Amino acid sequence: MNIPTIEVGVMSAKTIEFRLNGRFRQAMGEDAENMKGKAVVSGDSAFVLHSGDKRQIFDDFVVLEPANGEEADFELSHVVIGVQFHWQREETQRFRGKLKIYVENGMLTAVNILPLEDYLLSVISSEMSATSSLELLKAHAVISRSWLLAQIEKGKQLKDENYKTLIRNEEGYLRWYDREDHSRFDVCADDHCQRYQGIAKATSQQVHEAMKTTCGEVLTYNNAVCDARYHKCCGGIVEKFENVWEPVVHPYLTKVIDNDAISTEYHTDLTNGENARAWILGNPPAFCNTYDKNALSQVLNNYDQETQDFYRWQTTLTQAEVKDLLFRKIGVDVGDVLDLIPVERGVSGRIIRLKIVGSRQTMIIGKELEIRKALSESHLYSAAFVVEKEPGKFILKGAGWGHGVGLCQIGAAIMGEKGYTYQEILTHYFPDAEVKKLY
């Protein structure tokens, strides 16, 4: 198997500003009939494209590639990262490979076309710090490669008209969000898929060594590439895949207690409400229960380090705020919100179904990301929380950061600090999966 070439959706906007550093040309081949010529574009050129004026250089899309194999790159301005999360901001980012820009539904979308290994070089530096420990970087290279190849394969299956991301009944609905949101490129460049922030992030020798050591390595289960998921902090126990996304069981994405020793102080069946409450309000030992600044700096880029209360957190919402959020974020109007009641929890204590009791109606919503969207201007850190009521407000006390499935990045960083190898880190978070070299 040769190294695959992939397409990464970087940004969508009505206006796209970009700069070509070096000589580029309009790509030929199968795209030729859509192009207006094949002229070489001189280096150090800046452009501003508007979706309303397709006459500038293309009808439907254009692909620009470095001319004659030259070393060249391009910059995209106003790239939004952390979309709808609490760290959302804009950056100017640089990329190698081809630039594809297409127009659809009044928006322009910029896509970077490049070899998979070049993409991963940036991903493991964008998801974490490029100064992370070598074993952590190796582990992340393997799971990021595995996840991407699994998503490409999954994309072929999504053409099945029976595939659904919403289960609705008379009580309410369960909705989940995944790779199926993209149809014209393989993955996006933001937290929805994997952070990919261009060549400026790939700066350390450890990153290059991790990529070289693990080149072509993936996690497999029953000879299929694993859909290897990861998140920032599990909160002490890793969640099952089927409790967050579609109801499909992946045996390697299952409950994992994030520790090298079982604590007898807490009951770990967090599907039980009382056990979950004691766990979330407590301080159980776990790899990811840390304030080790050195280890955290390995996982958290500077804007992530603004978030310090990731293992246990708290937020307060008034009844009026919850009512407004429900209407604006997920289109639900239950009237005045009288209560928030967890109906079902996953193995990590994350809420799968949440009952919203209102003055007009009562309904149940899920899964975890829908709940996180519904109760925050951005997203709650996680859906592992308990609700405490006070007059006119709800206090949410929670655990962890992210969906909780697969590798816990902060926990893996601590494992690396403790001397675990990348194979041992992968075995801990992905039971029964095996590392296999594809190319």
LUMNUNU-489708 format. One line per field, with one value per residue (C-alpha): chain; y, z negated, x negated; residue number from 1; residue in one letter. Coordinates in Angstrom, 2 decimals, always signed. Each point is the difference from the previous one (the first is absolute). Last residue first. Layout:
BEGIN
ch <- A,...
c2 <- Y,...
c3 <- Z,...
c1 <- X,...
i <- NUM,...
aa <- A,...
END
This chain:
BEGIN
ch <- A,A,A,A,A,A,A,A,A,A,A,A,A,A,A,A,A,A,A,A,A,A,A,A,A,A,A,A,A,A,A,A,A,A,A,A,A,A,A,A,A,A,A,A,A,A,A,A,A,A,A,A,A,A,A,A,A,A,A,A,A,A,A,A,A,A,A,A,A,A,A,A,A,A,A,A,A,A,A,A,A,A,A,A,A,A,A,A,A,A,A,A,A,A,A,A,A,A,A,A,A,A,A,A,A,A,A,A,A,A,A,A,A,A,A,A,A,A,A,A,A,A,A,A,A,A,A,A,A,A,A,A,A,A,A,A,A,A,A,A,A,A,A,A,A,A,A,A,A,A,A,A,A,A,A,A,A,A,A,A,A,A,A,A,A,A,A,A,A,A,A,A,A,A,A,A,A,A,A,A,A,A,A,A,A,A,A,A,A,A,A,A,A,A,A,A,A,A,A,A,A,A,A,A,A,A,A,A,A,A,A,A,A,A,A,A,A,A,A,A,A,A,A,A,A,A,A,A,A,A,A,A,A,A,A,A,A,A,A,A,A,A,A,A,A,A,A,A,A,A,A,A,A,A,A,A,A,A,A,A,A,A,A,A,A,A,A,A,A,A,A,A,A,A,A,A,A,A,A,A,A,A,A,A,A,A,A,A,A,A,A,A,A,A,A,A,A,A,A,A,A,A,A,A,A,A,A,A,A,A,A,A,A,A,A,A,A,A,A,A,A,A,A,A,A,A,A,A,A,A,A,A,A,A,A,A,A,A,A,A,A,A,A,A,A,A,A,A,A,A,A,A,A,A,A,A,A,A,A,A,A,A,A,A,A,A,A,A,A,A,A,A,A,A,A,A,A,A,A,A,A,A,A,A,A,A,A,A,A,A,A,A,A,A,A,A,A,A,A,A,A,A,A,A,A,A,A,A,A,A,A,A,A,A,A,A,A,A,A,A,A,A,A,A,A,A,A,A,A,A,A,A,A,A,A,A,A,A,A
c2 <- +0.72,-1.66,-0.71,-1.64,+0.90,-2.22,+0.77,-2.25,+2.91,+3.49,+2.42,-2.15,-1.82,+3.34,+1.30,-3.28,+0.22,+3.63,-1.08,+0.73,+1.90,+1.90,+3.20,-1.88,-1.23,+3.59,+1.12,-2.89,+1.20,+3.50,-1.32,-2.45,-2.58,-1.57,+1.61,+2.77,+2.42,+3.02,+1.43,-1.87,+0.17,+2.20,+2.07,+1.80,+2.56,+0.81,+3.28,+1.80,-1.28,-2.60,-3.29,-2.28,-1.92,-2.64,-0.09,-2.25,+1.62,+1.67,+3.37,+1.61,+1.34,+3.58,+2.13,-2.93,-2.35,-1.19,-0.52,-2.34,-1.95,-0.32,-1.13,-2.72,-1.58,+1.10,+1.67,-0.96,+2.13,+1.64,+2.62,+3.44,+0.71,-1.92,-3.19,-0.80,-3.68,-0.79,-3.13,-1.14,+1.69,-0.66,-2.03,-1.78,-3.20,+1.92,+1.72,-0.12,+2.19,+2.99,+2.54,+3.72,+1.82,+2.88,+1.61,+2.66,-0.80,-3.21,+1.69,-2.03,+1.32,-1.55,+2.97,+2.97,-1.56,-2.14,+2.85,+2.44,-2.39,-0.86,+3.68,+0.77,-2.84,+1.44,-1.90,-0.77,-1.79,-2.42,-2.02,-3.13,-1.44,+2.99,+2.91,+1.56,+1.16,+2.94,-2.72,-0.87,+3.38,-0.67,-3.56,-2.67,-3.50,+0.39,+3.12,-2.18,-2.32,+2.86,+1.78,-3.08,+0.87,-3.56,-2.22,-1.31,-3.10,-0.62,+0.22,+0.78,+3.57,-0.04,+1.89,-1.87,-3.39,+0.39,+1.15,-2.77,-2.62,+1.44,+0.08,-3.54,-0.03,+1.00,-3.56,+0.99,-0.08,+2.23,-0.43,-3.38,+1.60,-2.31,+0.50,+1.07,+2.62,+1.21,-2.57,-1.11,-0.56,-0.78,+1.07,-3.19,-2.07,+2.34,-0.30,+1.97,+2.14,+3.17,+2.53,+0.78,-3.03,-2.33,+0.96,-1.01,+2.53,+0.15,+0.32,+2.57,+3.36,-1.06,+2.97,+1.47,-2.35,-2.93,-2.36,-2.91,-1.31,-3.06,-1.27,-3.43,-3.29,-1.15,+3.13,+2.26,+2.98,+1.65,+0.29,+1.49,+2.08,-0.71,+0.69,+2.71,+1.84,-0.14,+1.17,+2.94,+1.02,-0.39,+2.28,+2.82,+2.53,-1.42,+2.72,+2.55,-2.59,+0.21,+0.05,-3.45,-0.71,-3.26,-0.54,+2.41,+1.53,+1.77,-0.83,-1.78,-3.55,-1.88,+2.74,+0.66,-1.89,+1.13,-0.23,-3.79,+0.20,+0.29,+1.66,-1.75,+0.47,-1.68,+1.25,+0.76,-2.06,-0.76,-1.39,+1.26,-1.67,+2.26,-0.67,-2.41,-2.33,-1.59,+1.82,-1.91,+2.49,+0.12,-3.25,+1.61,+2.64,-2.76,-1.00,+3.58,+0.24,-3.17,+1.36,+3.22,-1.70,-2.35,+2.78,+2.07,-3.10,-0.88,+3.57,+0.51,-2.98,+1.15,+3.53,-1.34,-2.18,+2.94,+2.31,+3.10,+2.95,+0.32,+0.86,-1.90,-0.24,+2.38,-1.77,-3.45,+1.40,+1.81,-3.05,-1.89,+2.02,-0.64,-3.73,+0.02,+1.61,+3.36,+1.75,+3.07,+1.14,+3.55,+0.39,+2.96,+0.60,+0.96,-3.51,-1.49,+1.52,-1.94,+0.77,-2.63,+0.74,-2.62,-1.01,+2.02,+2.11,+3.24,+1.32,+3.46,-0.41,+0.78,-0.90,-2.51,-1.08,-0.53,-2.28,+1.08,-0.52,-0.70,+1.50,+2.67,+0.61,+3.76,-0.10,-2.99,-0.24,-2.01,-2.10,-0.55,-2.29,-0.57,-3.18,+1.63,+2.56,-0.46,-0.84,+2.10,-1.74,+2.01,-0.58,+0.65,+2.70,+1.21,+2.90,+3.27,-0.74,-1.70,+3.34,-0.54,-2.37,+2.69,-0.70,+2.14,-0.78,+0.60,-0.93,-0.76,-2.36,+0.38,-1.92,-2.41,+0.02,-3.05,+1.47,+0.56,-3.26,-2.30,-2.09,-0.57,-1.52,-3.60,+0.87,+3.59,+1.90,+3.79,+1.08,+1.17,+1.77,+0.87,+1.35,+0.26,+2.20,-0.56,+1.99,-1.79,+1.82,-1.53,-2.44,-3.66,-1.19,-2.81,-2.96,-2.69,-2.16,-3.12,-1.67,-3.56,-1.31,-3.07,-3.41
c3 <- -4.38,-2.05,-3.20,-2.68,-3.66,-1.69,-1.73,-2.87,-2.43,+1.54,-2.84,-1.88,+3.07,+1.70,-2.98,-0.19,+3.70,-0.51,-2.77,-3.65,-1.90,-2.59,+2.04,+2.97,-2.21,-1.11,+3.61,+0.69,-2.82,+1.44,+3.47,-1.13,+2.80,+0.96,-0.82,-2.62,+2.05,-1.05,-3.24,-3.25,-3.00,-0.85,-2.52,+1.57,-2.25,+1.12,-0.72,-1.11,-3.59,-0.25,+1.83,+0.16,+3.21,+0.39,+2.88,+2.52,+3.23,+0.60,+0.05,+0.75,+3.54,+1.34,-1.37,-2.31,-1.03,+3.32,+1.64,-2.73,+0.12,+3.78,-0.41,-2.49,+1.78,-0.78,-0.73,-2.04,-0.06,-2.40,+1.20,-0.68,-3.53,+0.71,-1.18,+2.05,-0.22,+0.93,+1.91,+0.54,-3.07,-0.50,-3.14,+1.65,+0.59,+1.65,-1.78,+0.52,-1.22,-1.38,-1.23,+0.75,-1.72,+0.22,+3.28,+0.89,+3.37,+1.70,+3.18,+1.84,+3.04,-0.87,-0.77,-0.05,-1.70,-2.48,-0.76,-0.77,-2.37,-1.70,-0.43,-1.47,-2.52,-1.04,+0.88,-2.26,+1.00,-1.78,+0.89,-0.94,+2.16,+2.41,-2.39,+1.70,+3.40,+1.13,+0.67,+3.11,+1.51,-0.57,+1.38,-2.52,+0.23,-0.80,-2.11,-2.20,-0.79,-1.02,-1.92,-2.10,-1.15,+0.30,-0.12,+3.55,-1.18,-2.48,-3.75,-1.01,-1.11,-0.98,+1.26,+3.31,-1.60,-2.77,+2.53,+2.44,-2.74,-0.97,+3.60,+0.89,+3.54,-1.85,-1.01,-1.43,-3.71,-1.78,-2.84,+1.20,+2.58,+2.76,+0.85,+3.26,+0.54,+2.68,-0.52,+3.53,+1.30,+3.71,+3.35,+0.86,+0.07,+2.59,-0.49,+2.38,-1.31,+1.81,-2.01,-3.68,-1.91,+2.83,-0.32,-3.66,-2.51,-1.73,-3.80,-2.17,+1.37,+3.59,+0.80,+3.41,+2.48,+2.25,+2.52,+1.91,+2.64,+0.22,+3.33,+0.76,-0.40,-2.88,-1.89,+1.35,-1.27,+2.65,+0.93,+3.40,-1.34,-3.74,-0.47,+2.66,-1.35,-3.58,+1.11,+1.94,-2.98,-2.41,+2.16,-0.59,+2.35,+1.54,-1.13,+2.68,+2.68,-0.15,-2.74,+0.12,-3.07,+0.52,+0.86,-1.64,-1.72,+3.23,+3.31,+1.69,+1.30,+3.31,+2.25,+1.91,-2.26,-3.56,-2.82,+0.22,-2.03,-3.27,-1.89,-2.18,-0.62,-2.44,-0.03,-2.07,-1.94,+2.96,+2.03,+1.98,+0.81,+1.98,+1.75,+2.58,+2.63,+2.00,+3.21,+0.10,+1.53,-3.47,+0.70,+2.17,-2.65,-2.53,+1.95,-0.02,-3.68,-0.84,+1.83,-2.03,-3.35,+0.53,+0.97,-3.02,-2.23,+1.17,-0.04,-3.46,-1.42,+1.56,-1.34,-3.49,+0.16,+1.14,-2.79,+1.14,+1.32,+3.11,-2.37,+0.52,+2.57,+2.26,-0.22,+0.51,+2.84,+1.76,+0.72,+0.55,+3.13,+1.40,-0.64,+1.83,+3.16,+0.94,+1.28,-2.07,+0.43,-0.08,+0.07,+1.50,-0.99,+1.91,-0.03,+1.47,+1.32,+0.21,-0.92,+0.25,-1.24,+0.67,-2.26,-2.80,-2.48,-1.94,-2.52,-0.91,-3.14,-1.34,-3.41,-1.78,-3.45,-1.57,+2.81,+2.83,+2.61,-1.80,+2.91,+2.45,+2.90,+0.57,+2.58,+2.03,+0.89,+2.82,+0.42,+2.54,+0.52,+3.76,+1.56,+3.40,-1.26,-3.52,+0.37,+0.39,+0.37,+1.06,-0.59,+1.49,+2.65,-0.71,+0.05,-0.78,+1.75,-3.10,-1.53,-2.83,-1.90,-0.33,+0.53,-1.39,+1.35,-0.96,+2.18,-1.35,+2.89,+3.56,+1.06,+2.82,+2.63,+0.66,+1.41,-1.25,-1.83,-0.34,+3.06,-1.35,-3.35,+1.09,+0.96,-0.49,-3.13,+0.20,-0.60,-3.02,-0.41,-3.52,-3.05,+1.15,-2.21,-0.94,-0.89,+0.16,+0.03,-0.53,-2.43,-0.37,-1.50,-0.07,+1.70,+0.23,+3.12,-0.22,+1.94,-1.09,-0.72,+2.19,-0.99
c1 <- -2.96,+2.75,-1.98,+2.16,+0.55,+2.59,+3.30,+1.14,+0.43,-0.36,-0.88,-2.51,-1.33,-0.68,-1.97,-1.93,-0.91,-1.06,-2.34,+0.80,-2.70,+2.04,-0.17,+1.47,+2.84,+0.54,+0.31,+2.39,+2.27,-0.01,+0.84,+2.67,+0.01,+3.31,+3.35,+0.41,+2.11,-2.05,-1.35,+0.47,+2.31,+2.94,+1.91,+2.96,+1.71,+3.55,+1.73,+3.18,-0.04,-2.78,-0.16,-3.05,-0.55,-2.69,-2.46,-1.69,+1.25,-3.36,-1.77,+3.34,+0.09,+0.02,+2.84,+0.75,+2.80,+1.41,-3.38,-1.22,+3.27,-0.23,-3.61,+0.94,+2.95,+2.64,+3.37,+3.08,+3.14,+2.40,+2.47,+1.39,-1.28,-3.17,-1.69,-3.09,-0.92,-3.61,-1.01,-3.59,-1.46,-3.69,-0.68,-2.92,+2.01,+2.82,+2.83,+3.76,+2.86,-1.91,+2.60,-0.03,+2.86,+2.48,-1.01,+2.55,+1.52,-1.08,-1.20,-2.66,-1.89,-3.37,-2.26,+2.36,+3.04,-1.91,-2.37,+2.83,+1.77,-3.30,-0.84,+3.44,-0.35,-3.37,-3.16,-2.97,-3.21,-2.30,-3.08,-1.93,-2.77,-0.01,-0.33,-3.02,+1.26,-2.18,-2.58,+2.00,-0.93,-3.72,+0.13,+0.93,-1.42,-3.68,+0.62,+2.19,-2.91,-2.30,+2.75,+0.81,+3.51,+1.21,+3.06,-0.52,-1.88,+2.77,+0.62,+3.59,+0.83,+3.65,+3.05,-0.14,-0.62,+2.60,+2.61,-0.84,+0.36,+3.37,+1.21,-1.05,-1.41,-3.16,-0.81,-3.40,+0.86,-2.49,-2.50,-1.27,-2.29,-1.24,-3.67,-1.65,+2.68,+2.37,+2.74,+0.84,+3.52,+0.12,-1.30,-1.96,+3.21,+1.57,+3.77,+2.21,+2.86,-1.13,-2.02,-0.54,+1.33,-0.98,-3.67,-0.30,-1.38,-3.41,-0.07,-1.83,+1.15,-0.64,-2.24,-0.96,+1.66,-0.86,+1.60,-1.53,+2.43,-2.21,-1.33,+1.47,-1.90,+2.26,-1.08,-2.72,-1.98,-2.13,-3.68,-0.90,-2.89,-0.33,-3.71,-0.19,+3.05,-1.27,-3.45,+1.47,+2.13,-2.92,-2.16,+2.44,+1.63,+3.15,+2.43,-0.97,+0.76,+3.76,+2.61,+1.55,+2.11,+1.83,+3.69,+2.48,-3.03,-1.01,-1.68,+2.91,-0.12,+0.23,+1.35,+3.22,+2.44,-0.66,+2.60,-0.25,-3.25,+1.92,+2.83,+2.57,+3.69,+2.39,+3.59,+3.06,+2.54,+2.32,-2.89,-2.98,-3.34,-2.33,-3.31,+1.45,-1.44,+2.82,-0.97,-3.28,-2.44,-1.51,-1.84,-2.68,-0.54,-0.68,-3.10,-1.25,+0.90,-1.97,-3.05,+0.26,+0.49,-2.93,-2.40,+1.06,-0.31,-3.50,-1.34,+1.47,-1.85,-3.27,+0.49,+0.67,-3.11,-2.16,+1.11,+1.85,-2.03,+2.19,+2.85,+3.23,+2.78,-1.92,-3.37,+1.53,+2.07,-2.86,-2.13,+3.24,+0.76,-3.46,+0.51,+3.36,-1.37,+1.56,+3.14,+0.97,+3.61,+1.34,+3.79,+1.82,+3.62,+3.15,+1.42,-3.18,-3.20,-3.26,-3.59,-2.72,-3.50,-2.66,-2.88,-1.53,+1.95,-0.30,+2.56,+1.30,+2.04,+3.47,+1.46,+2.27,-1.30,+3.45,+1.11,+2.29,-2.77,-3.29,-1.92,+1.18,-2.39,-0.11,-2.81,-1.17,-3.68,-1.55,-3.11,-2.75,-2.96,+0.11,+1.37,+0.42,+2.52,+1.41,+3.70,+3.15,+3.36,+3.06,+3.68,+3.44,-0.47,-3.52,-2.46,+1.82,+3.28,+1.40,+0.90,+2.49,-2.28,-2.65,-3.70,-2.83,-3.44,-3.64,-2.97,-3.48,-0.69,+1.25,+3.08,-0.80,+2.71,+2.12,+3.17,+3.55,+0.46,+3.00,-0.85,-3.50,+0.97,-0.67,-3.54,-1.16,-0.90,-0.12,-3.56,-1.97,-3.34,-1.13,+1.80,+3.62,+2.18,+3.61,+3.10,+3.34,+3.33,+3.45,-1.59,-0.93,-3.30,-2.57,+1.71,-2.68,-0.41,-2.16,-2.80,-0.77,-3.52,-0.41,+1.37
i <- 439,438,437,436,435,434,433,432,431,430,429,428,427,426,425,424,423,422,421,420,419,418,417,416,415,414,413,412,411,410,409,408,407,406,405,404,403,402,401,400,399,398,397,396,395,394,393,392,391,390,389,388,387,386,385,384,383,382,381,380,379,378,377,376,375,374,373,372,371,370,369,368,367,366,365,364,363,362,361,360,359,358,357,356,355,354,353,352,351,350,349,348,347,346,345,344,343,342,341,340,339,338,337,336,335,334,333,332,331,330,329,328,327,326,325,324,323,322,321,320,319,318,317,316,315,314,313,312,311,310,309,308,307,306,305,304,303,302,301,300,299,298,297,296,295,294,293,292,291,290,289,288,287,286,285,284,283,282,281,280,279,278,277,276,275,274,273,272,271,270,269,268,267,266,265,264,263,262,261,260,259,258,257,256,255,254,253,252,251,250,249,248,247,246,245,244,243,242,241,240,239,238,237,236,235,234,233,232,231,230,229,228,227,226,225,224,223,222,221,220,219,218,217,216,215,214,213,212,211,210,209,208,207,206,205,204,203,202,201,200,199,198,197,196,195,194,193,192,191,190,189,188,187,186,185,184,183,182,181,180,179,178,177,176,175,174,173,172,171,170,169,168,167,166,165,164,163,162,161,160,159,158,157,156,155,154,153,152,151,150,149,148,147,146,145,144,143,142,141,140,139,138,137,136,135,134,133,132,131,130,129,128,127,126,125,124,123,122,121,120,119,118,117,116,115,114,113,112,111,110,109,108,107,106,105,104,103,102,101,100,99,98,97,96,95,94,93,92,91,90,89,88,87,86,85,84,83,82,81,80,79,78,77,76,75,74,73,72,71,70,69,68,67,66,65,64,63,62,61,60,59,58,57,56,55,54,53,52,51,50,49,48,47,46,45,44,43,42,41,40,39,38,37,36,35,34,33,32,31,30,29,28,27,26,25,24,23,22,21,20,19,18,17,16,15,14,13,12,11,10,9,8,7,6,5,4,3,2,1
aa <- Y,L,K,K,V,E,A,D,P,F,Y,H,T,L,I,E,Q,Y,T,Y,G,K,E,G,M,I,A,A,G,I,Q,C,L,G,V,G,H,G,W,G,A,G,K,L,I,F,K,G,P,E,K,E,V,V,F,A,A,S,Y,L,H,S,E,S,L,A,K,R,I,E,L,E,K,G,I,I,M,T,Q,R,S,G,V,I,K,L,R,I,I,R,G,S,V,G,R,E,V,P,I,L,D,L,V,D,G,V,D,V,G,I,K,R,F,L,L,D,K,V,E,A,Q,T,L,T,T,Q,W,R,Y,F,D,Q,T,E,Q,D,Y,N,N,L,V,Q,S,L,A,N,K,D,Y,T,N,C,F,A,P,P,N,G,L,I,W,A,R,A,N,E,G,N,T,L,D,T,H,Y,E,T,S,I,A,D,N,D,I,V,K,T,L,Y,P,H,V,V,P,E,W,V,N,E,F,K,E,V,I,G,G,C,C,K,H,Y,R,A,D,C,V,A,N,N,Y,T,L,V,E,G,C,T,T,K,M,A,E,H,V,Q,Q,S,T,A,K,A,I,G,Q,Y,R,Q,C,H,D,D,A,C,V,D,F,R,S,H,D,E,R,D,Y,W,R,L,Y,G,E,E,N,R,I,L,T,K,Y,N,E,D,K,L,Q,K,G,K,E,I,Q,A,L,L,W,S,R,S,I,V,A,H,A,K,L,L,E,L,S,S,T,A,S,M,E,S,S,I,V,S,L,L,Y,D,E,L,P,L,I,N,V,A,T,L,M,G,N,E,V,Y,I,K,L,K,G,R,F,R,Q,T,E,E,R,Q,W,H,F,Q,V,G,I,V,V,H,S,L,E,F,D,A,E,E,G,N,A,P,E,L,V,V,F,D,D,F,I,Q,R,K,D,G,S,H,L,V,F,A,S,D,G,S,V,V,A,K,G,K,M,N,E,A,D,E,G,M,A,Q,R,F,R,G,N,L,R,F,E,I,T,K,A,S,M,V,G,V,E,I,T,P,I,N,M
END
